[in-house]
Structures are given as structure tokens and as C-alpha cells.
């Protein structure tokens, strides 16, 4: 293994202040030309070896199994919708799914495979291009890790082991071989950190404002935009790069050989490339997303009536409907809040123990015949003449499919006990006085007519003095996991506003509603509001297997990617994952000790020392500090999340932990005698390779009995009882 000691060219004396916040710097003798040439040769040799091994391990049997695996059912389907230009709703930003769809389109996939459920055979469908594309992105993580750690440490040992920890991890191998969002997410995240490290190094080498420096800055900004455009957790790497950039600028400010104008130029350059450029690219990705998905689909109902009017095939697209609402009209009522559903009922009763056993009323996010209601006067049949609905009118709303009236009474709502239950009641349109509602227009005046789409309506219960609302709480399976509708005594409830979306009434002239279609900015903002609300609503379902963040670093339990005769089980390489924890703890101990020793003026940290060992030590510790910060930023926030969590959420943090392991392995062995250092590093590499070979069946496919069954060839791999392969 090549020496870990960095050359003086990696930290120019002019920029020694770059690291002064960590430790004093010393000038070490620059290596000769032959030493630099040998180091360069070793760099390219090792980089080439990792490229070859990465291609071999990642692309081996990449199209096997030839059936839908795990979440391919979601993201393959979404790729199909992009090819078909069919609008859908997802809680994540669009870039990853757009790239999956594009890769399928370019490789001959026609977007017709249904991706119904895991295990469905592809049967000749051209899925290979999408899987190979995702695998290629996942494979690139290994060489980028090597490059990143090299820029941070100038150590071939640290770079080699950081890349090896990624290369030989079974979990990273599995996660990056399927049609998922994880490969593009981790790829763009790692690319962002690689760009961050290279910009920092070029700045230290006095190469700021060169063409290469500008290109790497722009590359970093573009990768940040791409990361957050795949998943919102990309904000974590934005935070990391932001903190690292602030540290770089602080060091630049402290360089007294430079004028203050130089720091200002640095600040402006970072603002343009790391703030403005990502914002522009992020908005551009959404513009493409909304332009491509221009046809009505399953996600329409999550968005406002105005938003839907842009979608070809939607009932509101280029539609002509009566401008005003009249008695006798058949309407759909959409809750006006972000992501609000349609007022809905169906021929099922509330179960015993959940209020009166009357017909359920919910909100439902999809267009359905059970969303249709007939508007009637409260005290007489629908008049033959045209009578417009006005602010302050008393009405009954009859559910068209079941002929029962919208109703509330003094019974507790099924989930929100402080609210009153809302049901459908009566027979053939006949009910009682608890069916009467007062129609109120937000900000309306007496006699003002109700208008389609634009009027915000409140339905005030005439007897119980409460307002029709939705709590957004999901009902149990007896309510088909639709959202709860209640009558809220707090009449100022912001979720109690509705608008008429569809208005069917032949006696009134129709007008075209295209004029109410919102522009890009409005749709962009609404898309984010709906996504954020959707993320917040991702709660574990009854019987669903999830995991908790404390389980992830210890590799407590994996998850099946494929069942049947070809089983693939997502699990980390235990040698890598458990040694990662050891190196995390070791870093905290060593860094704490070194900081204390430095603060107390240890002789080893004396600024008059001419040894390059001290400079190298602090370079490794500084790199370790940022990598530890990256792990912490990408892991700790999950403890505060109330949404459903899975094992694969840990893998972005794992990348930082693996890079830190490479850095710390170099740090703890660099002071050993040469023969002992080589022996330790050789044994470590052999352990990584052996553990990879040992657990590779989990990635490439297992057959035969499960590990807990008699005569299983996998029994020896079941090191923890919680593993289920």
C-alpha cells in the first residue's frame, strides 16, 4: 500500500491558514519528482482496480431475477407514467422517476407493463435498460468515494479502504441494482460531496477562479440540485455542503496574504453556484415534470380544481360547465385545503363502537361516482324553474348513489372525539332536520350566488352549530383507509372550506373554465404543499413491517427484495457494518483526546515542529470530522420523523460512515512499523473480501431452505436471530 503521508503540494504554505482552526501547520519537505510519479502511478492503478471490480460485482447478472422486485412496483410504474405522460402523485420530487422513465424510453420500453406487484414476471418487457441505468448510477458511487477521500486526505490508504468499504458491502450492492430512487439519490449525494472536496482542495492550492475551479463549483451546485430533486432528504447534503463552504470561507477570510475583496469574490462565486444555480435547476426539473405529465391520471384528486384544469382528459380540462350553481345540480365538493379530497360516501355503515351505525362519509382523493351529490332545498322538492344557490341558503345534500342525505348529530366522530359524527341518513332522499346545512361563501354577502370552482364554501349544520370538515386522519380498514369527515364545533376550522368542482345542470348555459387554469409558479408551489403533506401522512399501516433508526447501524434486520425461488435479502455486510461502528467510536475518542492535547499545548503539537506527520494527522482528523458530520446529518434527523421508516433510509449515512472507516484505519496504522502496518491492512482487506464472498448469495440470489430451516446451506450465515433470509 502506498504511503499515506500527503505531499506539500496538497497544502500550499500560502494557504496553510485553511486548516488553522483545527491545528497549527508545519511545512514538510516536498517529495521528489520520482516519488510524485510513483504516487500518481499507484493512484491510477488502484482507481482502475476499483473500477474493474465495481463493474464486475454490480453488473453481474443484473437482469436477474426477471420479475418485479420490492419497490420496483412503484418506481417502474412511475417511469411508465412518464413515458405515457400520465399525471400521478408521489411524495418525492420528480427527477429520479423522470430519469428512470427516460432510461426506459431510450432502451425500448414502451410504458405498458403494469408493475402490479412484486414477483410479477416481466415476460419479454424491456425492463433491462431501467435496471442497468440505476445500477450504473449505483456503481459510480465506489470510484467517487475513492476520489472524495483522496481530495480530503491525500492518502491512498484512506481512499482505498473507503472505496473498499462501499465496494464489498452486500447492502450497497443490492440497493443499487434495482429500479429504485436510492441509486440516483446516493449517486447525486456522493457527487455533491466529491465536488465539495475538490473545490476545497483547489482553493487550498491557490487555484481559485481558474476554469477547473469554476467547473467544479458549478458541478457541486448541479449535483446538490439533483439530490434534492430526487428526494427531500437531499436537504441533508445541502446542509453539509453549506457548512463546509462556510468553513472554507472562514479560512479564506483568515488568510492575511489576501485582501478582503478576495473573500467577497469567493462569497459571490459560492452564492451563484451553490445557491442560485441549484434553485434554477430545481425549478427547471419541476417545469419539465409538469410539462411532460400533461394527461389526467390517478393523482389528479390530490390537487386543486384549478391545477386539474391543465390536465388533458380531466373533467375540468378545457371544460364548459355552468358558472353558477343551482338547485337540482349534481356536484362534487372538493376540500379546499392542500391535498384535500372529495366529499365521499359509500354503502357501508360505521361499525359498532364508532358512533351511530349509519352510512359512512369520508373524503377520497380519487374521482369516483360516489363523490356526486344532489343539491336540494331543505323544505321542498327541487323546483322546476332555475333557482340559484346563494350565500345563507338552507340545503340538503343527497348522496346520488345511495339516495341518503348528508347528516350530522350529537354522536362522537369515529377518531376525533371532540368533533361530531357525519353520516348519510334516510331513505330515497327523505331524512330529518339533522340533514339541514347552511351554505356560506367565504367573505360572502346575503344573496351572493355560489359559483363553480372559485367560491369557497362552508357548510354550517343548522341544528348542531358545527361546520363540515375533514381532519385528514386516516380511517381504519373498515373505512377503506379514507380520511375522516366530521362536524367541528370550532366554526373557524381552516379545513372546513370546500369548492364545487363538477357542476352538472343542463338548464344553465355553460362557460369555459380554462381561464382559471393556474400558471407554472402556482402549480410549482401547490405541488410542494401536496408533497409535504403527503410525506407527513406516511404513517405505518396495520400489520406493516417497518424499522426504527436505532436498528439500522447495528444491522438488526434486513428486508426481502425478492421472494419465491430466487430470494434476495437486503442486509449489510456485518464485518463492514459492525467495524463501521467501531471506527465511529474510535474517531470520537481520538478526536476528543487530540483536541484536549492541542488545547493543553502538548509537545507533540508544538508549532515549531518540522515534522510532516503532525500535518498529516490533522488533515486526517479534519477529514474525519466532516465525514462524521455527514453521517450525523444523514442519520440523526430520522429520530425526529413521525413518518414510516425503512432500513434502506440508512444507506446515505452509511456512505459517510464507510469513508470515515477508511480514514480512521489509515490514522491508527500510520504509526505502526511498516511490516506491521502492511500486515494489518492486508488482513483488513482480506476480511472485507472474504465477508463479501461469504454473504454474496444474499445479493445474487438464494435458493433452497431458509436459514432457520433444517438442512439449510445458509444456516452458517445467520449470525443474528433477527435476520430472516
Secondary structure, 3 states (H helix, E strand, C coil): CCCCCCCHHHCCHHHHHHHCCCCCCCCCCCCCHHHHHHHHHHHHHHHHHHHHHHHHHHHCCCCCCCECCCCHHHHHHHHHHHHHCECCCCCCCCHHHHHHHHHHHHCCCCCCCCCCCCCCECCCCCCHHHHHHHHHHHHHHHHHHHHHHHHHHCCHHHHHHHHHHHHCCHHHHHHCCCCCCHHHHHHHHHHHHHHHHHHHHHHHCCCCCCHHHHHHHHHHHHHHHHHHHHCHHHHHHHHHHHHHHHHHHHHHHCCCCCCHHHHHHHHHHHHHHHHHHHHHHHHHHHHHHHHHCCECCCCHHHCCHHHHCCCECCCCCCCEEECECECCCEEEEEECCCCCCEEEEEEEECCCCCCCCCEEEEEECCCCHHHEEEEEECCCCCCCCCCECECCCEEEEEECCCCEEEEEEEEECCCCCCCEEEEEECECCECCHHHCEEEEECCCCCCCECECCCCCEEEEECCCCCEEEEEEEECCHHHCCCEEEEEECCCCCHHHCEEEEEEECCCCCEEECHHHCCCHHHHHHHHHHHHHHHHHCCCCCCCCCCCCHHHHCCCCCCEEEECCCCEEEECCCHHHHHHHHHHHHHHHHHHHHHHHHHHCCCHHHCCCCCCHHHHHHHHHHHHHHHHHHHHHHHHHHHHHCCCCCCHHHHHHHHHHHHHHHHHHHHHHHCCCCHHHHHHHHHHHHHHHHHHHHHHCHHHHCECCCCCCCCCCCCHHHCCCCCCCC
